[in-house]
Amino acid sequence: MSLFRQFLVVLALLAIVVGGFALYDHYRGEETSAAQNEGRRGGRSVTVEVTAAETRTLRSVVEAVGSTRAAQAIDVVPLASGRISALPFEPGQEVEAGAVLVALDDTMSRAALREARARLRQAELALERARKLRANRNIAQSTVDEATAAAETAQAQVEAAEKELADRTVRAPFTGTVGMRNVDLGAFVATGTVVTTLDDLSRVEVEFSVPETAFGAVRTGQKIVARAAAYPGRTFEGSVTGIDSRIATGSRAFKIRAAIPNADRALPAGMFLFVEVELAEREALMVPEEALQASAAGSFLFVVEDGRAVRQNVEVGQRQGGLAEITAGVSAGEKVVISGLQRLRDGIAVEIAREEPATNAVPAGGGAAGA
């Protein structure tokens, strides 16, 4: 085949392809136009699912993480050195204020106290005799003064011996839960040795940081909701008890402290918590997020009016829990299309297959919004 004939064949094939594409595009446009016109005339309709746009309670919250700590917590340490003679507690036991936690051998301390009391008795008797003799003017006043000083010195020695004996026993300063034993019975401990811990877990405190943008919205007494990985599905409610007066320059955040009642002792000290601080509650017009669509001009959705889909440009506010706030473009009670959106055009006839009921509040555990 000559080069000229090859050129003619290629040219013919190219003309067939271009013509076929133009014909397909022409018929496709006619088909789409016919479908739209048919929808406007009440012919073929699109099946959709709708829900009503409703005013619902919208919680404005800020999220953070923190760790618990006991309302009161101490390291139990002896104030004297010696051998441990008693450890009358078990790890995790709840003890009352004043209960004995550690007892050191006190044999020598008791003996020293008896000796000090004997010296006090002797000094008191000597003072009594000196006063009688002075009353008869048989001795000088200076002798009575010396006897008085000796009696006071003996009294001070008794008090010191009593204090030294008391330091051999460590008692709980408040009601709480004791921790693990760090020493064993019979061990020799020095002053300051940590024997165990004592935590008041009747309530716990949690400290966390939030962005500086929330500083003006947080107040003491505001409600918080906390969740722990150890208790799936359970929430712990508390309130804000303190707000730091400074904002960290590095993180641009400030600290908040909150208290959570812990009557069942479910929360130990040091547990990691996810915290939500409720900043405010307000009423907002909400629709499901799946109803929203995006375009170059902004967000829009479809509402059903007189059996037809009507496109509405909307302004979207806060999002929470799978719902979106509509600040303009839709009114409460309008039926918003949430399913079947792919085939919708403005003005096309629609048939409602199902109308989803609206809830009365934003679902719990939804996403949080900053201040």
C-alpha positions as CSV (number, residue, x, y, z in Angstrom):
1,M,0.0,0.0,0.0
2,S,1.3,3.4,-0.9
3,L,2.0,6.1,1.6
4,F,-0.8,8.2,0.2
5,R,-3.4,5.4,0.8
6,Q,-2.1,4.8,4.3
7,F,-2.6,8.5,5.0
8,L,-6.2,8.3,3.7
9,V,-7.0,5.3,5.9
10,V,-5.6,7.0,9.0
11,L,-7.6,10.1,8.2
12,A,-10.8,8.1,7.8
13,L,-10.3,6.3,11.1
14,L,-9.7,9.6,12.8
15,A,-12.9,11.1,11.3
16,I,-14.9,8.0,12.5
17,V,-13.6,8.4,16.1
18,V,-14.2,12.1,16.3
19,G,-17.7,11.7,14.8
20,G,-18.6,8.9,17.2
21,F,-17.5,10.9,20.2
22,A,-19.5,14.0,19.1
23,L,-22.6,11.8,18.5
24,Y,-22.2,10.2,21.9
25,D,-21.9,13.6,23.6
26,H,-24.9,14.9,21.7
27,Y,-27.2,12.0,22.7
28,R,-25.9,12.1,26.3
29,G,-26.8,15.8,26.6
30,E,-30.2,15.1,25.2
31,E,-30.7,12.3,27.6
32,T,-29.8,14.4,30.7
33,S,-31.9,17.3,29.5
34,A,-34.8,14.9,28.9
35,A,-34.4,13.4,32.4
36,Q,-34.4,16.8,34.0
37,N,-37.4,17.9,32.0
38,E,-39.2,14.7,32.8
39,G,-38.5,15.2,36.5
40,R,-39.9,18.8,36.4
41,R,-43.0,17.5,34.5
42,G,-43.7,15.0,37.3
43,G,-42.5,11.9,35.5
44,R,-39.5,9.9,36.8
45,S,-38.6,10.8,40.4
46,V,-35.6,10.1,42.6
47,T,-36.0,8.1,45.8
48,V,-34.5,9.8,48.8
49,E,-34.3,9.7,52.6
50,V,-34.9,12.8,54.7
51,T,-34.8,14.2,58.2
52,A,-36.1,17.4,59.7
53,A,-33.7,20.2,60.5
54,E,-34.2,20.8,64.2
55,T,-33.1,23.1,67.0
56,R,-31.0,21.0,69.4
57,T,-28.9,21.5,72.5
58,L,-25.3,22.1,71.5
59,R,-22.6,21.7,74.1
60,S,-19.4,23.8,73.6
61,V,-16.6,21.8,75.2
62,V,-12.8,21.8,75.3
63,E,-10.9,18.5,75.4
64,A,-7.7,17.7,77.4
65,V,-5.8,14.8,79.0
66,G,-4.5,14.6,82.6
67,S,-3.6,12.3,85.5
68,T,-5.4,11.8,88.8
69,R,-4.0,12.5,92.2
70,A,-5.4,11.9,95.6
71,A,-7.1,14.7,97.5
72,Q,-4.5,14.1,100.2
73,A,-1.4,12.0,99.8
74,I,1.7,11.4,102.0
75,D,4.7,9.1,102.3
76,V,4.6,7.2,105.6
77,V,8.0,7.7,107.3
78,P,9.1,7.1,110.9
79,L,10.4,10.0,112.9
80,A,13.0,7.8,114.8
81,S,15.3,5.0,114.0
82,G,14.9,1.5,115.2
83,R,13.6,-2.1,114.5
84,I,10.1,-2.5,113.2
85,S,8.0,-4.4,115.7
86,A,4.6,-4.2,114.0
87,L,3.1,-3.4,110.5
88,P,-0.6,-3.7,111.2
89,F,-2.0,-3.0,107.7
90,E,-2.4,-4.8,104.4
91,P,-1.7,-3.1,101.0
92,G,-4.8,-1.4,99.7
93,Q,-6.5,-1.4,103.1
94,E,-8.7,1.5,104.1
95,V,-7.6,2.9,107.5
96,E,-9.2,5.5,109.8
97,A,-7.4,8.6,111.0
98,G,-5.3,7.7,114.0
99,A,-4.8,4.0,113.1
100,V,-1.3,2.6,113.8
101,L,0.6,2.0,110.6
102,V,4.2,1.4,111.9
103,A,5.5,0.5,115.3
104,L,9.2,0.5,116.3
105,D,10.7,-1.3,119.2
106,D,10.1,1.0,122.2
107,T,11.7,-0.9,125.1
108,M,14.4,1.7,125.7
109,S,12.0,4.6,125.2
110,R,9.6,3.3,127.8
111,A,12.5,2.8,130.3
112,A,13.7,6.4,129.6
113,L,10.2,7.7,130.3
114,R,9.9,5.8,133.6
115,E,13.3,7.2,134.7
116,A,12.2,10.8,133.7
117,R,9.0,10.4,135.6
118,A,10.9,9.2,138.7
119,R,13.1,12.2,138.6
120,L,10.1,14.5,138.3
121,R,8.5,12.9,141.3
122,Q,11.7,13.3,143.3
123,A,12.0,17.0,142.2
124,E,8.4,17.6,143.2
125,L,8.9,16.2,146.6
126,A,12.0,18.3,147.1
127,L,10.1,21.4,146.1
128,E,7.3,20.6,148.5
129,R,9.7,20.2,151.4
130,A,11.5,23.4,150.5
131,R,8.2,25.4,150.5
132,K,7.3,24.1,153.9
133,L,10.7,25.0,155.3
134,R,10.5,28.4,153.7
135,A,7.1,28.9,155.3
136,N,8.8,28.5,158.7
137,R,11.7,30.7,157.6
138,N,14.2,27.8,158.0
139,I,15.7,28.1,154.5
140,A,16.4,31.0,152.2
141,Q,14.1,31.8,149.2
142,S,16.9,31.0,146.8
143,T,16.7,27.3,147.9
144,V,13.0,27.3,147.0
145,D,13.8,28.8,143.6
146,E,16.4,26.2,142.9
147,A,13.9,23.4,143.8
148,T,11.3,25.0,141.6
149,A,13.8,25.1,138.6
150,A,14.7,21.5,139.2
151,A,11.1,20.4,139.2
152,E,10.5,22.3,135.9
153,T,13.5,20.7,134.3
154,A,12.3,17.3,135.4
155,Q,8.9,18.0,133.9
156,A,10.5,19.0,130.6
157,Q,12.5,15.8,130.6
158,V,9.3,13.8,131.0
159,E,7.7,15.6,128.1
160,A,10.8,14.9,125.9
161,A,10.7,11.2,126.8
162,E,7.0,11.0,126.0
163,K,7.6,12.6,122.6
164,E,10.4,10.2,121.9
165,L,8.2,7.3,122.8
166,A,5.3,8.6,120.7
167,D,7.7,8.9,117.7
168,R,8.2,5.2,117.8
169,T,4.7,4.8,116.5
170,V,3.4,6.2,113.2
171,R,-0.3,6.8,113.0
172,A,-2.5,7.8,110.0
173,P,-3.1,11.5,110.0
174,F,-6.3,11.1,107.9
175,T,-8.6,8.4,106.6
176,G,-7.2,6.9,103.5
177,T,-5.9,3.9,101.6
178,V,-2.4,2.5,102.3
179,G,-0.1,1.4,99.5
180,M,2.4,-1.4,99.3
181,R,4.9,-2.2,102.1
182,N,8.4,-1.1,101.3
183,V,9.9,-2.8,104.4
184,D,9.4,-6.0,106.3
185,L,8.6,-6.8,109.9
186,G,11.8,-6.8,112.0
187,A,13.8,-4.6,109.6
188,F,15.8,-1.7,110.9
189,V,14.8,1.6,109.5
190,A,16.3,5.0,109.7
191,T,14.5,8.3,110.1
192,G,12.9,9.3,106.8
193,T,12.6,5.8,105.4
194,V,9.4,5.5,103.3
195,V,7.5,2.5,104.7
196,T,4.4,2.9,102.6
197,T,2.0,5.5,101.2
198,L,-1.3,6.9,102.3
199,D,-3.9,8.4,99.9
200,D,-7.2,9.9,100.6
201,L,-9.2,8.7,97.5
202,S,-12.7,9.8,98.6
203,R,-12.2,12.3,95.8
204,V,-9.5,12.7,93.3
205,E,-8.1,15.7,91.5
206,V,-7.1,15.9,87.9
207,E,-4.8,18.6,86.5
208,F,-4.6,19.3,82.8
209,S,-3.8,22.0,80.3
210,V,-6.0,23.7,77.7
211,P,-5.2,26.2,75.0
212,E,-5.1,29.9,75.9
213,T,-8.1,30.6,73.6
214,A,-10.3,29.0,76.3
215,F,-9.0,31.2,79.1
216,G,-11.9,33.6,79.1
217,A,-14.5,30.9,78.9
218,V,-13.4,28.7,81.8
219,R,-14.8,29.3,85.3
220,T,-14.5,27.6,88.6
221,G,-17.5,25.3,89.2
222,Q,-18.0,24.4,85.6
223,K,-18.8,20.8,84.9
224,I,-16.2,18.3,83.6
225,V,-16.7,14.8,82.2
226,A,-13.8,12.4,82.4
227,R,-13.2,9.0,80.8
228,A,-10.6,6.3,81.6
229,A,-9.4,3.5,79.3
230,A,-9.8,1.1,82.2
231,Y,-13.6,1.7,82.3
232,P,-15.0,1.6,78.8
233,G,-18.4,3.3,78.5
234,R,-18.2,4.8,82.0
235,T,-18.0,8.6,82.7
236,F,-16.9,10.4,85.8
237,E,-18.3,13.8,86.5
238,G,-16.7,16.6,88.5
239,S,-16.2,20.3,88.6
240,V,-13.4,22.9,88.0
241,T,-11.8,23.9,91.3
242,G,-8.8,26.0,90.2
243,I,-7.5,27.9,87.2
244,D,-3.9,28.9,86.8
245,S,-3.2,32.6,86.6
246,R,-0.4,32.1,84.1
247,I,-0.2,30.9,80.5
248,A,2.9,28.9,79.5
249,T,4.8,30.8,76.9
250,G,6.1,27.6,75.2
251,S,2.8,25.7,74.9
252,R,0.4,28.7,74.9
253,A,-1.7,26.8,77.4
254,F,-2.8,27.1,81.0
255,K,-3.5,24.6,83.7
256,I,-6.9,23.7,85.2
257,R,-7.5,21.6,88.3
258,A,-10.8,19.8,88.8
259,A,-12.2,17.5,91.6
260,I,-14.0,14.2,90.9
261,P,-16.0,12.4,93.6
262,N,-14.6,8.9,94.0
263,A,-16.9,7.2,96.6
264,D,-16.3,3.7,95.1
265,R,-12.5,4.2,94.9
266,A,-12.6,3.3,91.2
267,L,-10.0,5.9,90.3
268,P,-6.5,5.5,91.8
269,A,-3.9,8.2,92.0
270,G,-1.9,8.5,88.8
271,M,-4.6,7.2,86.3
272,F,-4.7,8.8,82.9
273,L,-8.0,10.5,82.0
274,F,-9.6,12.0,79.0
275,V,-11.3,15.2,80.1
276,E,-14.0,17.4,78.6
277,V,-14.8,20.8,80.1
278,E,-18.3,22.1,79.4
279,L,-17.9,25.7,78.5
280,A,-21.5,26.5,77.6
281,E,-24.7,25.1,76.2
282,R,-26.8,26.8,73.6
283,E,-29.6,26.0,71.1
284,A,-28.6,25.6,67.5
285,L,-30.2,24.4,64.2
286,M,-28.6,21.1,63.4
287,V,-28.6,18.7,60.4
288,P,-26.7,15.5,59.8
289,E,-23.3,16.1,58.3
290,E,-24.0,13.7,55.4
291,A,-26.6,16.1,54.1
292,L,-23.9,18.7,53.3
293,Q,-22.2,19.0,50.0
294,A,-19.4,21.3,48.9
295,S,-19.0,23.5,45.8
296,A,-16.8,26.3,44.7
297,A,-19.4,28.8,46.0
298,G,-19.5,27.1,49.4
299,S,-21.6,24.4,51.2
300,F,-25.1,23.5,50.1
301,L,-27.8,20.9,50.7
302,F,-31.2,19.8,49.3
303,V,-34.5,20.3,51.0
304,V,-37.8,18.8,49.8
305,E,-40.6,21.3,48.9
306,D,-43.8,20.2,47.2
307,G,-42.3,16.9,46.2
308,R,-39.2,18.4,44.6
309,A,-35.6,18.8,45.6
310,V,-34.6,22.4,46.1
311,R,-30.9,23.3,46.4
312,Q,-30.1,25.6,49.3
313,N,-26.8,27.4,49.9
314,V,-26.1,27.3,53.6
315,E,-23.6,28.7,56.2
316,V,-22.1,26.0,58.4
317,G,-21.1,26.6,62.0
318,Q,-19.9,24.2,64.7
319,R,-19.8,20.4,64.1
320,Q,-20.4,17.9,66.8
321,G,-21.3,14.3,67.1
322,G,-21.9,13.8,63.3
323,L,-24.1,16.9,63.2
324,A,-23.5,20.3,61.7
325,E,-24.9,23.6,62.8
326,I,-26.6,25.6,60.1
327,T,-26.4,29.4,60.8
328,A,-28.2,30.5,57.6
329,G,-30.0,29.0,54.6
330,V,-32.4,26.5,56.3
331,S,-35.2,26.9,58.8
332,A,-36.3,24.6,61.6
333,G,-38.7,21.8,60.4
334,E,-37.6,21.8,56.8
335,K,-37.0,18.3,55.4
336,V,-33.3,17.8,54.5
337,V,-32.2,15.1,52.1
338,I,-29.6,12.8,53.7
339,S,-29.6,9.8,51.2
340,G,-29.9,9.6,47.4
341,L,-27.9,12.8,46.8
342,Q,-25.9,11.4,43.9
343,R,-28.9,11.7,41.4
344,L,-30.4,14.9,42.7
345,R,-30.7,18.1,40.6
346,D,-32.3,21.3,41.6
347,G,-36.0,21.0,40.9
348,I,-36.1,17.3,40.2
349,A,-39.1,15.3,41.6
350,V,-38.4,13.2,44.6
351,E,-40.1,10.3,46.4
352,I,-39.4,10.0,50.2
353,A,-38.6,6.4,51.0
354,R,-38.0,7.1,54.7
355,E,-38.0,10.0,57.1
356,E,-35.4,9.6,59.9
357,P,-36.6,10.8,63.3
358,A,-34.6,13.6,64.9
359,T,-33.2,13.2,68.4
360,N,-33.7,15.8,71.2
361,A,-30.0,16.5,71.9
362,V,-26.6,16.1,70.4
363,P,-25.3,12.5,70.9
364,A,-23.2,12.1,74.0
365,G,-19.5,11.6,73.4
366,G,-19.5,13.6,70.2
367,G,-16.6,15.6,69.0
368,A,-15.6,18.6,71.0
369,A,-15.4,22.2,70.0
370,G,-12.9,24.7,71.2
371,A,-13.9,27.9,73.0
